Amino acid sequence: MIDTIYIEESIANHPRVDEICARFPAARKIACQRYGEVFNPRAQNFRLQKLKPALILAEKYQRFVLEAPSGYGIGAQKNYYFSHMLNCLYDCRYCFLQGMYQSAHYVLFVNYEDYQQEILRIAQSAGNEMTHFFSGYDCDSLALEPVTGFAESFLPVFETLPNAWLELRTKSTQVRTLLERQPQPRCVVAFSLSPDTVAKAIEDKAPTLDRRLIALSKLQAAGWPIGLRFDPLIYYRDFKSDYRQFFEQVFSVIDLNQLHSVSLGVFRLPEHYFKKMHKLYPEEKLFSGPLISAAGKVSYSADLEQDMITYCRDELLKFIPEEKYFSCQI
């Protein structure tokens, strides 16, 4: 899977680097001063690199945990996000990472302990106030778990913090690490889900809907809190009938006792990301849909967006109590 590994010289002897390199004995190992030398140059083609990404092992020095934007959350007043990794194993055509980064290579920051110290500091300074931490913003939280050991390393930290919740956002079926340990009542495993029509067309390399639902079912049966993230909603001619059947399929396997939250969000991108992505994939039908540009963002018209959200919200409230529903407004 990984043919080339770039390693920052300062962490060449880090135990986590040794463990990861041992998994790929045949991979080329290339030293670099800083990951930006490989990741940031402009003369790169994200689309070509996505065919065979390299892995870059790096150290992060600052901004380990950031405040989440206003309107992003699932019930807490204090919301933060953090990214132990940049870029994703999957190749979803709507993903903003293609517009954000010059490179499709994976960057893994191996100094987990620095992230954990910052999480401890923030949670402890919040006193008794519930604080939510979101992973999976710049990557999939679990897709490379057998390589990164991310969840295995971070879950014990959250077990010590009675006011801190962790969301693991994922499309992955890599849930063995979770199933091999006792469920963490303050860890929400949040699955991003789309109808089969959408998943097959524009979620390349991601597990099928059926496989995601199987993984989800195993986790909820083991006692893990589950989140459902219907984001982004994608408009097309059969949108309403497909999404109605899709919600029926999903909730046919959902145990409401294990369901923590459900959220919705429509397709939207910063305009400069959209332009870059459109150049990468000019033939992509998604980008020729009924999209408009307004206030620096590309999305559907306000009327269409509201119709999509209202329809899906009404359909979801046939299955869930309203207090479990959240709208993603960023």
GIMOHU-V704746 format. One record per residue. N is the residue number from 0. PHI is phi in degrees with one decimal (* if undefined). BURIAL is 1 if it has 9 or more other ideal C-beta (glycine too) atoms within 8 Angstrom, else 0. Layout:
# GIMOHU-V704746
N,PHI,BURIAL / N,PHI,BURIAL
This chain:
# GIMOHU-V704746
0,*,0 / 1,-111.3,1 / 2,-97.2,0 / 3,-135.9,1 / 4,-125.6,1 / 5,-92.8,1 / 6,-132.1,1 / 7,-64.0,1 / 8,-60.7,0 / 9,-68.4,0 / 10,-117.0,1 / 11,-57.0,1 / 12,-105.6,0 / 13,-66.5,1 / 14,-55.6,0 / 15,-68.2,1 / 16,-65.6,1 / 17,-60.3,1 / 18,-63.7,1 / 19,-69.7,1 / 20,-63.0,1 / 21,-64.8,0 / 22,-74.0,0 / 23,-128.9,1 / 24,-63.3,0 / 25,-88.4,0 / 26,-71.7,1 / 27,-67.7,0 / 28,-111.9,0 / 29,-125.1,0 / 30,-81.1,0 / 31,-146.5,1 / 32,-74.9,0 / 33,-138.3,0 / 34,-61.9,1 / 35,-61.5,0 / 36,-58.9,1 / 37,-96.5,1 / 38,-88.3,1 / 39,-97.9,0 / 40,-54.4,1 / 41,-74.5,0 / 42,-79.2,0 / 43,-132.3,0 / 44,-118.6,0 / 45,-56.0,1 / 46,-64.1,1 / 47,-70.3,0 / 48,-63.8,1 / 49,-63.9,0 / 50,-69.8,0 / 51,-152.7,0 / 52,-68.0,1 / 53,-91.1,1 / 54,-109.1,1 / 55,-113.2,1 / 56,-99.6,1 / 57,-139.9,1 / 58,-118.2,1 / 59,-99.5,1 / 60,-110.0,0 / 61,-158.3,0 / 62,52.2,0 / 63,-70.0,0 / 64,-131.8,1 / 65,-122.2,0 / 66,-68.0,0 / 67,-71.9,1 / 68,-61.9,0 / 69,-59.0,0 / 70,93.2,0 / 71,-108.8,1 / 72,169.3,1 / 73,-134.9,1 / 74,124.7,0 / 75,-91.6,1 / 76,-82.3,0 / 77,-104.7,1 / 78,-131.8,1 / 79,-135.2,1 / 80,-135.0,1 / 81,-149.6,1 / 82,-131.0,1 / 83,-78.9,1 / 84,-148.4,1 / 85,-114.7,1 / 86,83.5,1 / 87,-128.9,1 / 88,-63.5,0 / 89,-89.4,1 / 90,-134.7,1 / 91,-76.7,1 / 92,-65.9,1 / 93,-85.8,1 / 94,-69.5,1 / 95,-67.5,1 / 96,-61.3,1 / 97,-65.4,1 / 98,-90.1,1 / 99,-81.8,0 / 100,-106.5,1 / 101,-78.9,0 / 102,-119.4,1 / 103,-96.8,1 / 104,-62.9,1 / 105,-87.7,1 / 106,-110.1,1 / 107,-115.9,1 / 108,-86.7,1 / 109,-86.3,1 / 110,-84.8,1 / 111,-56.0,1 / 112,-61.8,0 / 113,-68.0,1 / 114,-60.1,1 / 115,-65.2,1 / 116,-64.1,0 / 117,-69.3,1 / 118,-62.1,1 / 119,-59.4,1 / 120,-62.5,0 / 121,-65.3,1 / 122,-64.4,1 / 123,-69.1,0 / 124,-72.3,0 / 125,-81.3,1 / 126,63.9,0 / 127,-93.1,0 / 128,-74.9,1 / 129,-64.0,1 / 130,-129.2,1 / 131,-106.9,1 / 132,-119.7,1 / 133,-112.4,1 / 134,-106.6,1 / 135,92.8,1 / 136,-79.0,1 / 137,-102.2,0 / 138,-165.5,1 / 139,-93.3,1 / 140,-61.1,1 / 141,-117.9,1 / 142,-59.4,1 / 143,-109.2,1 / 144,-54.2,1 / 145,-60.9,0 / 146,-90.8,1 / 147,-86.6,1 / 148,60.8,1 / 149,-62.0,1 / 150,-61.8,1 / 151,-59.0,0 / 152,-81.8,1 / 153,-88.4,1 / 154,-60.1,1 / 155,-60.4,0 / 156,-66.7,1 / 157,-68.9,1 / 158,-64.7,0 / 159,-91.4,0 / 160,-117.0,1 / 161,-67.7,0 / 162,-107.9,1 / 163,-113.1,1 / 164,-112.1,1 / 165,-116.6,1 / 166,-106.5,1 / 167,-102.1,1 / 168,-88.8,1 / 169,-157.4,1 / 170,-114.0,1 / 171,-85.7,1 / 172,-104.3,0 / 173,-81.0,1 / 174,-114.9,1 / 175,-59.7,0 / 176,-55.1,1 / 177,-71.4,1 / 178,-69.7,1 / 179,-86.5,0 / 180,-129.0,0 / 181,-64.9,0 / 182,-61.8,1 / 183,-97.7,1 / 184,-65.2,0 / 185,-110.3,1 / 186,-118.7,1 / 187,-97.6,1 / 188,-89.1,1 / 189,-104.3,1 / 190,-91.4,1 / 191,-80.6,1 / 192,-129.4,1 / 193,-138.9,1 / 194,-58.5,1 / 195,-52.6,1 / 196,-57.1,1 / 197,-74.7,1 / 198,-58.9,1 / 199,-69.3,0 / 200,-85.1,0 / 201,-136.5,1 / 202,-117.5,1 / 203,-61.6,0 / 204,75.1,0 / 205,-79.2,1 / 206,-59.4,0 / 207,-65.2,1 / 208,-57.0,1 / 209,-59.1,0 / 210,-68.4,1 / 211,-64.8,1 / 212,-67.7,1 / 213,-64.8,1 / 214,-61.9,1 / 215,-59.1,1 / 216,-63.3,1 / 217,-63.5,1 / 218,-68.0,1 / 219,-68.1,1 / 220,-65.0,0 / 221,-84.2,1 / 222,105.4,0 / 223,-81.0,1 / 224,-64.9,1 / 225,-115.6,1 / 226,-116.8,1 / 227,-117.0,1 / 228,-119.1,1 / 229,-94.2,1 / 230,-156.7,1 / 231,-92.8,0 / 232,-72.5,1 / 233,-114.7,1 / 234,-87.6,1 / 235,-158.5,0 / 236,-55.5,0 / 237,-97.3,0 / 238,-50.1,1 / 239,-67.2,0 / 240,-67.4,0 / 241,-66.6,1 / 242,-70.0,1 / 243,-61.8,1 / 244,-66.4,1 / 245,-62.0,1 / 246,-62.1,1 / 247,-61.6,0 / 248,-64.3,1 / 249,-62.7,1 / 250,-77.6,1 / 251,-70.0,0 / 252,-114.6,0 / 253,-88.4,1 / 254,-93.0,0 / 255,-60.7,0 / 256,-67.6,0 / 257,-102.7,1 / 258,-86.2,1 / 259,-84.4,1 / 260,-164.2,1 / 261,-133.6,1 / 262,-133.9,1 / 263,-126.8,1 / 264,-159.0,1 / 265,-86.7,1 / 266,-60.9,1 / 267,-156.7,0 / 268,-146.4,1 / 269,-58.2,1 / 270,-59.6,1 / 271,-71.0,0 / 272,-66.7,1 / 273,-57.9,1 / 274,-62.2,1 / 275,-65.1,1 / 276,-66.8,1 / 277,-64.5,1 / 278,-68.4,0 / 279,-68.6,1 / 280,-132.2,1 / 281,-64.6,0 / 282,-90.0,0 / 283,-69.2,1 / 284,-64.6,0 / 285,-54.3,1 / 286,-80.7,1 / 287,-106.4,0 / 288,-74.5,1 / 289,-77.7,0 / 290,-100.4,1 / 291,-132.8,0 / 292,-108.6,0 / 293,-155.1,0 / 294,54.9,0 / 295,80.9,0 / 296,-125.6,1 / 297,-111.3,1 / 298,-159.9,1 / 299,-84.3,1 / 300,-60.3,0 / 301,-57.6,0 / 302,-66.9,0 / 303,-67.3,1 / 304,-58.6,1 / 305,-64.1,0 / 306,-62.7,0 / 307,-63.5,1 / 308,-63.6,1 / 309,-62.6,0 / 310,-61.9,1 / 311,-67.0,1 / 312,-60.9,1 / 313,-62.4,0 / 314,-66.7,1 / 315,-66.1,1 / 316,-71.7,1 / 317,-73.8,0 / 318,-111.9,0 / 319,-128.0,1 / 320,-72.5,0 / 321,-62.5,0 / 322,-69.4,0 / 323,-91.7,1 / 324,-97.6,1 / 325,-137.2,1 / 326,-105.0,1 / 327,-83.8,1 / 328,-105.4,0 / 329,-97.5,0
